[in-house]
Amino acid sequence: MIRIMAITDEYELLPQVSLEDLKDNPNIFWYWVDFNEPTEEEALLLETHFQFHPLAIEDCFHLLQRPKVDHYEDINFFVVHALNPISLAAEEVDLFWGNQFIVTFHLFPCGEIDDAWNRMTEQSKLREKGHAYAAYLVMDKLVDEYFPSVYQIEDQLNEIEAQGKGESIHELMNQVFEIRTRLLKLRKTIIPMRDLFYRIISTDKIDGIKSHMVYFTDVYDHLLKLSELIESNRDMTADIRDSYISLNSNRMNEIMKTLTVITTIFMPLTFLAGIYGMNFQNMPELSWHWGYFICLLVMFGIGLGMYGWFRKKGWFD
C-alpha cells in the first residue's frame, strides 16, 4: 500500500494526491510518501518514478541492514531499526530524504510510522516545520519504543534482587541468563542506532537538518541513555550471577565441612568398634565385666574431645 501526504505552501493537506500530481506542482511545499508493505509492482516505483540510486534500492530488499546513512547526490538514504516488542528482533525501516520530500519504505506494519503520520495530518503546526521534522518524528517514534522493553528488563532485575532469595539457584540462573540474552538483542539494535545518530548530528551533508539539529540531538541523548541502561543492566546481571554462584559455593562449603566433621569424629569410633568386633579368642578385654561400658565411655570421650577441638578451631562459626 502506498499513501501520500502533500503539504501546500499554506501548510494544508492536499486531498487525493497521486504520485503524478507531485511532479512540478508549485503549490506543494513538501510531501511524504509511505510504502507500507508494498507489492512488487509498487516497490518498482522506487526505481521507475523516484529514480533512487540502485544501491539504496537494493538495501531496501536485502534484510537486515545495519543502521546507516548514505549520501547520494541530492538524496540521503537512512536505514533505521524498529523493535519488535515480543521477540526483541530488529525490523528494518528505510527512509529517503530529498530536498523537499521524504519517502519511507517498510515491508512490515509499523505502528511508529502510523503514529508519526497521524500527528502530521492532525497538527498543522507540525506540518509547518517541513519534511525534516517529519523524518525526525519517524526516527523519534522508533527510538521511543525501545524504552518499554528496557524498563521491563530493569523491573525484572529489581524483582529478582528483592525476592530472589526464596527461589532455587537453578531457577534464578535461568532467569538471569534469559535476561542477558534479551539485553544482548537490545544492545545489537540500540548501539548501532546510537552510532548512526552521532553521524547524523555530526555531518553537514544533510540539507535542512541544521534548523532541526536540537530535535535529532534529543534522539541521540535518548539513545545514549538507553545504551547506558543496557550496560548497567548487563552489569547487574553479572553481579547477580556472581553473587548467587558465590552463595551457592559457600553453601556447598558448609555442607562439606559438616560432613567432614561428622566423618572425622566417627573415624576413631569406627576403628574401636572394628577392633572389638573381630571376636578373637585371646582378646583379654572381651572377658572384662565392665569392658563394654568402658569402651563406650572411651568412644564418647573421644567424640566429645574431637567436637570440642573442632569448635575451638572455629569450624562451627
C-alpha positions, 0 to 999 in steps of 0.5 A: 500500500502506498499513501501520500501526504502533500503539504501546500505552501499554506501548510494544508493537506492536499486531498487525493494526491497521486504520485503524478500530481507531485511532479512540478506542482508549485503549490506543494511545499513538501510531501511524504510518501509511505510504502507500507508493505508494498507489492512488487509492482509498487516497490518498482516505483522506487526505481521507475518514478523516484529514480533512487540510486540502485544501491539504496534500492537494493538495501531496501530488499536485502534484510537486515541492514545495519543502521546507516546513512548514505549520501547520494547526490541530492538524496540521503538514504537512512536505514533505521531499526524498529523493535519488535516488542515480543521477540526483541528482533530488529525490523528494518525501516528505510527512509529517503530524504530529498530536498523537499520530500521524504519517502519511507519504505517498510515491508512490515506494519509499523505502528511508529510510522502510523503514529508519526503520520497521524500527528502530521495530518492532525497538527498543522503546526507540525506540518509547518516545520517541513519534511525534516521534522517529519523524518525526525518524528519517524526516527523519534517514534522508533527510538521511543519504543525501545524504552518499554522493553528496557524498563521491563528488563530493569523491573525484572532485575529489581524483582529478582534482587528483592525476592530472589532469595526464596527461589532455587539457584537453578531457577534464578540462573535461568532467569538471569541468563534469559535476561542477558540474552534479551539485553544482548538483542537490545544492545545489537539494535540500540548501539548501532542506532546510537552510532548512526545518530552521532553521524547524523548530528555530526555531518553537514551533508544533510540539507535542512537538518541544521534548523532541526539539529536540537530535535535529532540531538534529543534522539541521540541523548535518548539513545545514549541513555538507553545504551547506558541502561543496557550496560548497567543492566548487563552489569547487574546481571553479572553481579547477580550471577556472581553473587548467587554462584558465590552463595551457592559455593559457600553453601556447598562449603558448609555442607562439606565441612559438616560432613567432614566433621561428622566423618572425622569424629566417627573415624576413631569410633569406627576403628574401636568398634572394628577392633572389638568386633573381630571376636578373637579368642585371646582378646583379654578385654572381651572377658572384662565385666565392665569392658563394654561400658568402658569402651563406650565411655572411651568412644564418647570421650573421644567424640566429645574431645574431637567436637570440642577441638573442632569448635575451638578451631572455629569450624562451627562459626 
